[in-house]
Each structure stands twice: as structure tokens, then as C-alpha cells.
């Protein structure tokens, strides 16, 4: 089910969204190691991974597009940490020892590979945004001479 992008036009609380995604990722981590019934959990887990993938993509688009966001650097760092957890759970899902992971069919494996490709692209975008953010922060600095001129 695609995510409605019109909802994304509202102000986003990145911390809360990343918190929920992190909890979802941790649940999937547990599914990867437990012996749960694949007939109940496989399709739901792949669906959840798809939801997380789409949501991370939309959140990153909004985060990168908002260069004036307060604490943007912190949000980028937090986003990077969540993206790393997502990457790790994708890898674990492909290699996991749990019964759900063992039941992966080729179609599901292809989806997971696509999610990994998307994650790689987001890591690259995060890295570029962090670099741009640092450059912009350096350009915003006011020298002591400028402060003195302003205070006169």
C-alpha cells in the first residue's frame, strides 16, 4: 500500500517518526531470530519492510529539502542511525536463522534486494546532505570583525 504523500505536506516530527520506525525494525530483528510461523509472519514482515523503506524515502526527501530546519544536522545523524539499523535488519532477514527467514521465496528475496539498493541510495544522499550542511554552517559563521562592525 503506497504512502499518501499529501500527508507529508504537514510539519513532520522527525524524532517521533524515526522512533516508531526504529521500533518496527527491532520487531523485525526479533522475527529474524525466533521460530515463528512463516504462514503468519512472512508476508506481513515483507510488507512492513516495504512500509519502512517507503517511509524512510519520504522522510529523507523532506529532511534534505528543508535546509533551514532547526537541528538539521542532528536529524541527519539520527536518520543515518535508523537507516543503518534498517540495512542491518535487511541483511539479517536474508541470512537469518529464524523460521520466517528460512521461508523466504525468490520473489521476497528480490524485494529485499530492492530495499537494500534503496537503502544504499539513501546512505549516499545522507552523506551528501551532511557535507552540504557542514559547508552551509561554515558559510553562516560570523567573524569577530563582522560582530565588531555590527556592534558599533
Number of C-alpha atoms within 10 A of each C-alpha: 7 8 11 8 10 7 9 14 8 8 8 13 10 17 13 10 14 20 14 12 23 19 12 17 24 15 13 22 20 13 24 24 16 15 14 16 13 18 11 10 16 21 14 12 21 19 15 16 23 18 17 20 21 17 19 22 16 15 18 22 15 16 21 19 11 11 14 10 11 9 9 18 18 12 18 20 15 16 25 18 14 19 24 15 17 26 20 14 22 24 14 17 25 16 12 18 15 20 19 23 24 16 13 18 10 9 9 16 16 12 15 21 15 14 20 18 13 17 20 15 13 20 18 12 15 21 15 13 20 19 13 14 18 13 11 12 11 10 9 9 9 9 9 9 9 10 10 9 9 8 7 5
